[in-house]
Amino acid sequence: MLNNQTVLITGGTGSFGKKFCQIVLDKYPDINRLIVFSRDELKQYEMAQQFDNHPKLRFFIGDVRDKERLYRAMDGVDYVVHAAALKQVPAAEYNPIEAIKTNIGGAENIVNVAIDRGINKVIALSTDKACNPINLYGATKLCSDKLFIAGNAYAGGKETRFAVVRYGNVVGSRGSVVPFFIKCRESGKIPITDPRMTRFWITLEQGVNFVLKSFERMRGGELFVPKIPSMNIMDLAKAIAPECETEIIGIRPGEKIHEYMISEEDARNTIEYSDYFVIQPEFTWWSKEAYLHQNGGKKLPEGFSYNSQNNSKWLTVQELQEIIEELQ
């Protein structure tokens, strides 16, 4: 799919971006160019060294807030993955305007420039926090999701198509609770916000492969949700630091006890497949019945929701330990 194509990834020096570049360069040796678009020149330098100055990699310093820079970066690009975001929940709560400028204004810029530049397909990364959001980060990502889905109507007669991928916490990513708990082992005490808390979990490799598969599946307007396991916070602590004490510190601002990826309202427009869901758009030209029959999925029952508490798939302590061992 990506051989002889040019791909750009925003936020390309992040955890997802690095894994995306690694997998794409391995899987598509005949890719034309893979452009890493991000703000930090030091991280780009370090990434270039990490990839041994791979001849297919290009690095663009820029910010998704800067529309003109995006115009230059997307020249001749066929596919775009939008992974850039301000995603730390507390940081977004205390710096709301900055989160809005990057997560919403940046999304608007990507949509407009992608259409003007004639990009083939764009996939934006979302988060479970965008479903029924209670914090600013989740609210900005919900706005971003809506902008990308509406981008298919904005494109008019042009061929540019947009889709969104939504998943949960990434094991081992920067800012994840996993490296934080590993660091806390030194003190002998693990802080727990609430012992009832559950979260969805996915590995970086699973996330990248799901995005690549979604490029193949998308027609434009879908919001793809993978079926991934949940885990209770106490089991997470047991997997990472079984010898440590736990200390209940209380829930932080903007946190939920359980995360949702599909709400009851979204479920009415959602199709279920064996290993993923598709939330369909509310376009007048979108044929929901045709999409359902062409792809062999099934409708969800009334009152269905997909959250980290009612999930049928759960990570065991041993399974998480094996994942963490692979990361280290």
Contacts in CASP RR format, 6 or more apart in sequence:
PFRMAT RR
TARGET T0000
AUTHOR 0000-0000-0000
METHOD contacts of the structure
MODEL  1
MLNNQTVLITGGTGSFGKKFCQIVLDKYPDINRLIVFSRDELKQYEMAQQ
FDNHPKLRFFIGDVRDKERLYRAMDGVDYVVHAAALKQVPAAEYNPIEAI
KTNIGGAENIVNVAIDRGINKVIALSTDKACNPINLYGATKLCSDKLFIA
GNAYAGGKETRFAVVRYGNVVGSRGSVVPFFIKCRESGKIPITDPRMTRF
WITLEQGVNFVLKSFERMRGGELFVPKIPSMNIMDLAKAIAPECETEIIG
IRPGEKIHEYMISEEDARNTIEYSDYFVIQPEFTWWSKEAYLHQNGGKKL
PEGFSYNSQNNSKWLTVQELQEIIEELQ
1 28 0 8 1.000
1 212 0 8 1.000
1 215 0 8 1.000
1 216 0 8 1.000
2 24 0 8 1.000
2 27 0 8 1.000
2 28 0 8 1.000
2 31 0 8 1.000
2 79 0 8 1.000
2 212 0 8 1.000
3 28 0 8 1.000
3 29 0 8 1.000
3 30 0 8 1.000
3 31 0 8 1.000
4 30 0 8 1.000
4 31 0 8 1.000
4 32 0 8 1.000
5 28 0 8 1.000
5 31 0 8 1.000
5 32 0 8 1.000
5 78 0 8 1.000
5 79 0 8 1.000
5 120 0 8 1.000
6 31 0 8 1.000
6 32 0 8 1.000
6 33 0 8 1.000
6 34 0 8 1.000
6 35 0 8 1.000
6 76 0 8 1.000
6 77 0 8 1.000
6 78 0 8 1.000
6 79 0 8 1.000
7 24 0 8 1.000
7 31 0 8 1.000
7 33 0 8 1.000
7 34 0 8 1.000
7 35 0 8 1.000
7 77 0 8 1.000
7 78 0 8 1.000
7 79 0 8 1.000
7 80 0 8 1.000
7 81 0 8 1.000
8 34 0 8 1.000
8 35 0 8 1.000
8 37 0 8 1.000
8 60 0 8 1.000
8 73 0 8 1.000
8 74 0 8 1.000
8 77 0 8 1.000
8 79 0 8 1.000
8 80 0 8 1.000
8 81 0 8 1.000
9 17 0 8 1.000
9 20 0 8 1.000
9 21 0 8 1.000
9 34 0 8 1.000
9 35 0 8 1.000
9 36 0 8 1.000
9 37 0 8 1.000
9 80 0 8 1.000
9 81 0 8 1.000
9 82 0 8 1.000
9 83 0 8 1.000
10 37 0 8 1.000
10 38 0 8 1.000
10 64 0 8 1.000
10 80 0 8 1.000
10 81 0 8 1.000
10 82 0 8 1.000
10 83 0 8 1.000
10 84 0 8 1.000
10 110 0 8 1.000
11 17 0 8 1.000
11 36 0 8 1.000
11 37 0 8 1.000
11 38 0 8 1.000
11 83 0 8 1.000
11 84 0 8 1.000
12 18 0 8 1.000
12 20 0 8 1.000
12 21 0 8 1.000
12 36 0 8 1.000
12 37 0 8 1.000
12 38 0 8 1.000
12 47 0 8 1.000
12 83 0 8 1.000
12 84 0 8 1.000
13 36 0 8 1.000
13 38 0 8 1.000
13 40 0 8 1.000
13 43 0 8 1.000
13 44 0 8 1.000
13 46 0 8 1.000
13 47 0 8 1.000
14 38 0 8 1.000
14 43 0 8 1.000
14 83 0 8 1.000
14 174 0 8 1.000
15 170 0 8 1.000
15 172 0 8 1.000
15 173 0 8 1.000
15 174 0 8 1.000
15 204 0 8 1.000
16 83 0 8 1.000
16 125 0 8 1.000
16 170 0 8 1.000
16 173 0 8 1.000
16 204 0 8 1.000
16 207 0 8 1.000
16 208 0 8 1.000
17 36 0 8 1.000
17 81 0 8 1.000
17 83 0 8 1.000
18 47 0 8 1.000
18 50 0 8 1.000
19 204 0 8 1.000
19 205 0 8 1.000
19 208 0 8 1.000
20 81 0 8 1.000
20 83 0 8 1.000
20 208 0 8 1.000
20 211 0 8 1.000
21 34 0 8 1.000
21 36 0 8 1.000
21 47 0 8 1.000
21 51 0 8 1.000
21 57 0 8 1.000
22 51 0 8 1.000
23 205 0 8 1.000
23 208 0 8 1.000
23 209 0 8 1.000
23 212 0 8 1.000
24 31 0 8 1.000
24 34 0 8 1.000
24 208 0 8 1.000
24 212 0 8 1.000
25 31 0 8 1.000
25 34 0 8 1.000
25 51 0 8 1.000
25 54 0 8 1.000
25 56 0 8 1.000
25 57 0 8 1.000
27 212 0 8 1.000
31 56 0 8 1.000
32 56 0 8 1.000
32 78 0 8 1.000
33 56 0 8 1.000
33 57 0 8 1.000
33 58 0 8 1.000
34 56 0 8 1.000
34 57 0 8 1.000
34 58 0 8 1.000
35 58 0 8 1.000
35 59 0 8 1.000
35 60 0 8 1.000
35 73 0 8 1.000
35 77 0 8 1.000
36 44 0 8 1.000
36 47 0 8 1.000
36 57 0 8 1.000
36 58 0 8 1.000
36 59 0 8 1.000
36 60 0 8 1.000
37 60 0 8 1.000
37 62 0 8 1.000
37 64 0 8 1.000
37 70 0 8 1.000
37 73 0 8 1.000
37 84 0 8 1.000
38 44 0 8 1.000
38 59 0 8 1.000
38 60 0 8 1.000
38 61 0 8 1.000
38 62 0 8 1.000
38 84 0 8 1.000
39 61 0 8 1.000
39 62 0 8 1.000
39 63 0 8 1.000
41 61 0 8 1.000
44 59 0 8 1.000
44 61 0 8 1.000
47 59 0 8 1.000
48 57 0 8 1.000
48 59 0 8 1.000
51 57 0 8 1.000
60 69 0 8 1.000
60 72 0 8 1.000
60 73 0 8 1.000
62 69 0 8 1.000
62 73 0 8 1.000
63 69 0 8 1.000
63 102 0 8 1.000
64 70 0 8 1.000
64 82 0 8 1.000
64 84 0 8 1.000
64 102 0 8 1.000
64 105 0 8 1.000
64 106 0 8 1.000
64 107 0 8 1.000
64 109 0 8 1.000
64 110 0 8 1.000
65 101 0 8 1.000
65 102 0 8 1.000
65 105 0 8 1.000
65 106 0 8 1.000
65 109 0 8 1.000
66 109 0 8 1.000
67 109 0 8 1.000
67 112 0 8 1.000
67 113 0 8 1.000
70 109 0 8 1.000
70 110 0 8 1.000
70 113 0 8 1.000
71 113 0 8 1.000
71 116 0 8 1.000
71 117 0 8 1.000
74 80 0 8 1.000
74 113 0 8 1.000
74 114 0 8 1.000
74 117 0 8 1.000
74 119 0 8 1.000
75 117 0 8 1.000
76 117 0 8 1.000
77 117 0 8 1.000
77 119 0 8 1.000
78 119 0 8 1.000
78 120 0 8 1.000
78 121 0 8 1.000
79 119 0 8 1.000
79 120 0 8 1.000
79 121 0 8 1.000
79 122 0 8 1.000
79 215 0 8 1.000
80 110 0 8 1.000
80 114 0 8 1.000
80 119 0 8 1.000
80 121 0 8 1.000
80 122 0 8 1.000
80 123 0 8 1.000
81 122 0 8 1.000
81 123 0 8 1.000
81 124 0 8 1.000
81 125 0 8 1.000
81 211 0 8 1.000
82 107 0 8 1.000
82 110 0 8 1.000
82 122 0 8 1.000
82 123 0 8 1.000
82 124 0 8 1.000
82 125 0 8 1.000
82 148 0 8 1.000
83 125 0 8 1.000
84 102 0 8 1.000
84 106 0 8 1.000
85 102 0 8 1.000
85 103 0 8 1.000
85 125 0 8 1.000
85 141 0 8 1.000
85 144 0 8 1.000
86 92 0 8 1.000
86 95 0 8 1.000
86 98 0 8 1.000
86 99 0 8 1.000
86 102 0 8 1.000
86 103 0 8 1.000
86 137 0 8 1.000
86 140 0 8 1.000
87 127 0 8 1.000
87 137 0 8 1.000
88 137 0 8 1.000
88 175 0 8 1.000
89 129 0 8 1.000
89 135 0 8 1.000
89 137 0 8 1.000
89 252 0 8 1.000
89 253 0 8 1.000
89 254 0 8 1.000
89 255 0 8 1.000
90 252 0 8 1.000
90 253 0 8 1.000
91 99 0 8 1.000
92 98 0 8 1.000
92 99 0 8 1.000
92 135 0 8 1.000
92 136 0 8 1.000
92 137 0 8 1.000
92 138 0 8 1.000
92 140 0 8 1.000
93 135 0 8 1.000
93 136 0 8 1.000
93 137 0 8 1.000
93 253 0 8 1.000
93 254 0 8 1.000
96 136 0 8 1.000
99 136 0 8 1.000
99 137 0 8 1.000
99 140 0 8 1.000
100 136 0 8 1.000
100 140 0 8 1.000
103 137 0 8 1.000
103 140 0 8 1.000
103 141 0 8 1.000
103 143 0 8 1.000
103 144 0 8 1.000
104 140 0 8 1.000
104 143 0 8 1.000
104 144 0 8 1.000
104 147 0 8 1.000
106 144 0 8 1.000
107 124 0 8 1.000
107 143 0 8 1.000
107 144 0 8 1.000
107 147 0 8 1.000
107 148 0 8 1.000
108 147 0 8 1.000
110 122 0 8 1.000
110 124 0 8 1.000
110 148 0 8 1.000
111 122 0 8 1.000
111 147 0 8 1.000
111 148 0 8 1.000
111 150 0 8 1.000
111 151 0 8 1.000
111 154 0 8 1.000
111 162 0 8 1.000
112 154 0 8 1.000
114 122 0 8 1.000
114 160 0 8 1.000
114 162 0 8 1.000
115 151 0 8 1.000
115 154 0 8 1.000
115 155 0 8 1.000
115 158 0 8 1.000
115 160 0 8 1.000
118 158 0 8 1.000
118 159 0 8 1.000
118 160 0 8 1.000
119 160 0 8 1.000
120 159 0 8 1.000
120 160 0 8 1.000
120 161 0 8 1.000
121 160 0 8 1.000
121 161 0 8 1.000
121 162 0 8 1.000
121 163 0 8 1.000
121 215 0 8 1.000
121 218 0 8 1.000
121 220 0 8 1.000
122 148 0 8 1.000
122 160 0 8 1.000
122 161 0 8 1.000
122 162 0 8 1.000
122 163 0 8 1.000
123 162 0 8 1.000
123 163 0 8 1.000
123 164 0 8 1.000
123 165 0 8 1.000
123 211 0 8 1.000
123 214 0 8 1.000
123 215 0 8 1.000
123 218 0 8 1.000
124 144 0 8 1.000
124 145 0 8 1.000
124 148 0 8 1.000
124 162 0 8 1.000
124 163 0 8 1.000
124 164 0 8 1.000
124 165 0 8 1.000
125 164 0 8 1.000
125 165 0 8 1.000
125 211 0 8 1.000
126 141 0 8 1.000
126 144 0 8 1.000
126 145 0 8 1.000
126 164 0 8 1.000
126 165 0 8 1.000
126 166 0 8 1.000
126 167 0 8 1.000
126 223 0 8 1.000
127 137 0 8 1.000
127 138 0 8 1.000
127 141 0 8 1.000
127 166 0 8 1.000
127 167 0 8 1.000
127 168 0 8 1.000
128 166 0 8 1.000
128 167 0 8 1.000
128 168 0 8 1.000
128 169 0 8 1.000
128 200 0 8 1.000
128 259 0 8 1.000
128 260 0 8 1.000
128 261 0 8 1.000
128 308 0 8 1.000
129 135 0 8 1.000
129 137 0 8 1.000
129 138 0 8 1.000
129 141 0 8 1.000
129 256 0 8 1.000
129 259 0 8 1.000
130 138 0 8 1.000
130 139 0 8 1.000
130 141 0 8 1.000
130 142 0 8 1.000
130 144 0 8 1.000
130 145 0 8 1.000
130 166 0 8 1.000
131 142 0 8 1.000
131 166 0 8 1.000
131 259 0 8 1.000
131 260 0 8 1.000
131 261 0 8 1.000
131 262 0 8 1.000
131 263 0 8 1.000
131 266 0 8 1.000
132 260 0 8 1.000
132 263 0 8 1.000
133 139 0 8 1.000
133 141 0 8 1.000
133 142 0 8 1.000
134 254 0 8 1.000
134 256 0 8 1.000
135 253 0 8 1.000
135 254 0 8 1.000
135 255 0 8 1.000
145 164 0 8 1.000
145 166 0 8 1.000
145 223 0 8 1.000
148 162 0 8 1.000
148 163 0 8 1.000
148 164 0 8 1.000
148 221 0 8 1.000
149 162 0 8 1.000
149 163 0 8 1.000
149 164 0 8 1.000
149 221 0 8 1.000
149 223 0 8 1.000
149 281 0 8 1.000
151 162 0 8 1.000
152 161 0 8 1.000
152 162 0 8 1.000
152 220 0 8 1.000
152 221 0 8 1.000
152 281 0 8 1.000
152 283 0 8 1.000
153 283 0 8 1.000
155 161 0 8 1.000
155 162 0 8 1.000
161 218 0 8 1.000
161 219 0 8 1.000
161 220 0 8 1.000
161 221 0 8 1.000
162 220 0 8 1.000
162 221 0 8 1.000
163 214 0 8 1.000
163 218 0 8 1.000
163 220 0 8 1.000
163 221 0 8 1.000
163 222 0 8 1.000
163 223 0 8 1.000
163 224 0 8 1.000
164 221 0 8 1.000
164 222 0 8 1.000
164 223 0 8 1.000
164 224 0 8 1.000
165 207 0 8 1.000
165 210 0 8 1.000
165 211 0 8 1.000
165 214 0 8 1.000
165 223 0 8 1.000
165 224 0 8 1.000
165 225 0 8 1.000
165 226 0 8 1.000
166 223 0 8 1.000
166 224 0 8 1.000
166 225 0 8 1.000
166 261 0 8 1.000
167 200 0 8 1.000
167 202 0 8 1.000
167 207 0 8 1.000
167 210 0 8 1.000
167 225 0 8 1.000
167 226 0 8 1.000
167 228 0 8 1.000
167 261 0 8 1.000
168 199 0 8 1.000
168 200 0 8 1.000
168 201 0 8 1.000
168 202 0 8 1.000
168 228 0 8 1.000
168 259 0 8 1.000
168 261 0 8 1.000
169 176 0 8 1.000
169 177 0 8 1.000
169 199 0 8 1.000
169 200 0 8 1.000
169 201 0 8 1.000
169 202 0 8 1.000
170 176 0 8 1.000
170 201 0 8 1.000
170 202 0 8 1.000
170 203 0 8 1.000
170 204 0 8 1.000
170 207 0 8 1.000
171 178 0 8 1.000
171 201 0 8 1.000
171 202 0 8 1.000
171 203 0 8 1.000
171 204 0 8 1.000
171 320 0 8 1.000
171 323 0 8 1.000
171 324 0 8 1.000
171 327 0 8 1.000
172 178 0 8 1.000
172 179 0 8 1.000
172 204 0 8 1.000
172 324 0 8 1.000
172 327 0 8 1.000
173 204 0 8 1.000
177 236 0 8 1.000
178 236 0 8 1.000
178 240 0 8 1.000
178 324 0 8 1.000
181 190 0 8 1.000
181 236 0 8 1.000
181 237 0 8 1.000
181 240 0 8 1.000
181 241 0 8 1.000
182 240 0 8 1.000
182 241 0 8 1.000
182 324 0 8 1.000
184 190 0 8 1.000
184 191 0 8 1.000
184 241 0 8 1.000
184 244 0 8 1.000
185 240 0 8 1.000
185 241 0 8 1.000
185 243 0 8 1.000
185 244 0 8 1.000
187 244 0 8 1.000
188 241 0 8 1.000
188 243 0 8 1.000
188 244 0 8 1.000
188 245 0 8 1.000
189 244 0 8 1.000
189 245 0 8 1.000
189 246 0 8 1.000
189 247 0 8 1.000
190 237 0 8 1.000
190 240 0 8 1.000
190 241 0 8 1.000
190 244 0 8 1.000
190 245 0 8 1.000
190 246 0 8 1.000
190 247 0 8 1.000
191 246 0 8 1.000
191 247 0 8 1.000
191 249 0 8 1.000
192 233 0 8 1.000
192 234 0 8 1.000
192 237 0 8 1.000
192 246 0 8 1.000
192 247 0 8 1.000
192 248 0 8 1.000
192 249 0 8 1.000
193 233 0 8 1.000
193 248 0 8 1.000
193 249 0 8 1.000
193 250 0 8 1.000
193 251 0 8 1.000
193 252 0 8 1.000
193 255 0 8 1.000
194 233 0 8 1.000
194 248 0 8 1.000
194 250 0 8 1.000
194 251 0 8 1.000
194 257 0 8 1.000
195 232 0 8 1.000
195 233 0 8 1.000
195 234 0 8 1.000
195 246 0 8 1.000
195 248 0 8 1.000
196 232 0 8 1.000
196 257 0 8 1.000
197 232 0 8 1.000
197 233 0 8 1.000
197 251 0 8 1.000
197 255 0 8 1.000
197 257 0 8 1.000
197 258 0 8 1.000
198 230 0 8 1.000
198 231 0 8 1.000
198 232 0 8 1.000
198 233 0 8 1.000
198 257 0 8 1.000
198 258 0 8 1.000
198 259 0 8 1.000
198 308 0 8 1.000
198 309 0 8 1.000
198 311 0 8 1.000
199 230 0 8 1.000
199 231 0 8 1.000
199 233 0 8 1.000
199 236 0 8 1.000
199 259 0 8 1.000
199 308 0 8 1.000
200 228 0 8 1.000
200 229 0 8 1.000
200 230 0 8 1.000
200 259 0 8 1.000
200 261 0 8 1.000
200 308 0 8 1.000
200 311 0 8 1.000
201 228 0 8 1.000
201 229 0 8 1.000
201 230 0 8 1.000
201 231 0 8 1.000
201 315 0 8 1.000
201 320 0 8 1.000
202 210 0 8 1.000
202 226 0 8 1.000
202 228 0 8 1.000
203 323 0 8 1.000
206 226 0 8 1.000
206 228 0 8 1.000
207 226 0 8 1.000
210 224 0 8 1.000
210 226 0 8 1.000
210 276 0 8 1.000
214 222 0 8 1.000
214 224 0 8 1.000
217 224 0 8 1.000
217 295 0 8 1.000
218 224 0 8 1.000
219 291 0 8 1.000
220 281 0 8 1.000
221 280 0 8 1.000
221 281 0 8 1.000
221 283 0 8 1.000
221 286 0 8 1.000
222 278 0 8 1.000
222 279 0 8 1.000
222 280 0 8 1.000
222 281 0 8 1.000
223 278 0 8 1.000
223 279 0 8 1.000
223 281 0 8 1.000
224 276 0 8 1.000
224 277 0 8 1.000
224 278 0 8 1.000
225 261 0 8 1.000
225 262 0 8 1.000
225 270 0 8 1.000
225 276 0 8 1.000
225 277 0 8 1.000
225 278 0 8 1.000
225 279 0 8 1.000
225 306 0 8 1.000
226 275 0 8 1.000
226 276 0 8 1.000
227 275 0 8 1.000
227 276 0 8 1.000
227 277 0 8 1.000
227 313 0 8 1.000
228 313 0 8 1.000
229 311 0 8 1.000
229 313 0 8 1.000
229 314 0 8 1.000
229 315 0 8 1.000
229 319 0 8 1.000
230 308 0 8 1.000
230 309 0 8 1.000
230 311 0 8 1.000
230 313 0 8 1.000
230 314 0 8 1.000
230 315 0 8 1.000
231 314 0 8 1.000
231 315 0 8 1.000
231 320 0 8 1.000
234 246 0 8 1.000
235 315 0 8 1.000
235 316 0 8 1.000
235 317 0 8 1.000
235 320 0 8 1.000
236 320 0 8 1.000
237 244 0 8 1.000
237 246 0 8 1.000
238 317 0 8 1.000
239 317 0 8 1.000
239 318 0 8 1.000
239 320 0 8 1.000
239 321 0 8 1.000
239 324 0 8 1.000
240 320 0 8 1.000
240 321 0 8 1.000
240 324 0 8 1.000
251 257 0 8 1.000
257 309 0 8 1.000
258 307 0 8 1.000
258 308 0 8 1.000
258 309 0 8 1.000
259 307 0 8 1.000
259 308 0 8 1.000
260 305 0 8 1.000
260 306 0 8 1.000
260 307 0 8 1.000
260 308 0 8 1.000
261 277 0 8 1.000
261 306 0 8 1.000
261 307 0 8 1.000
262 270 0 8 1.000
262 277 0 8 1.000
262 279 0 8 1.000
262 300 0 8 1.000
262 304 0 8 1.000
262 305 0 8 1.000
262 306 0 8 1.000
263 305 0 8 1.000
264 303 0 8 1.000
264 304 0 8 1.000
264 305 0 8 1.000
266 279 0 8 1.000
267 300 0 8 1.000
267 303 0 8 1.000
267 304 0 8 1.000
267 305 0 8 1.000
267 306 0 8 1.000
268 300 0 8 1.000
268 302 0 8 1.000
269 279 0 8 1.000
269 280 0 8 1.000
269 281 0 8 1.000
269 282 0 8 1.000
269 288 0 8 1.000
270 277 0 8 1.000
270 278 0 8 1.000
270 279 0 8 1.000
270 280 0 8 1.000
270 299 0 8 1.000
270 300 0 8 1.000
270 304 0 8 1.000
271 277 0 8 1.000
271 278 0 8 1.000
271 280 0 8 1.000
271 291 0 8 1.000
271 292 0 8 1.000
271 295 0 8 1.000
271 297 0 8 1.000
271 298 0 8 1.000
271 299 0 8 1.000
271 300 0 8 1.000
272 297 0 8 1.000
272 298 0 8 1.000
272 299 0 8 1.000
272 300 0 8 1.000
273 295 0 8 1.000
273 296 0 8 1.000
273 297 0 8 1.000
277 300 0 8 1.000
277 306 0 8 1.000
278 291 0 8 1.000
278 295 0 8 1.000
280 286 0 8 1.000
280 288 0 8 1.000
280 291 0 8 1.000
292 298 0 8 1.000
292 299 0 8 1.000
END
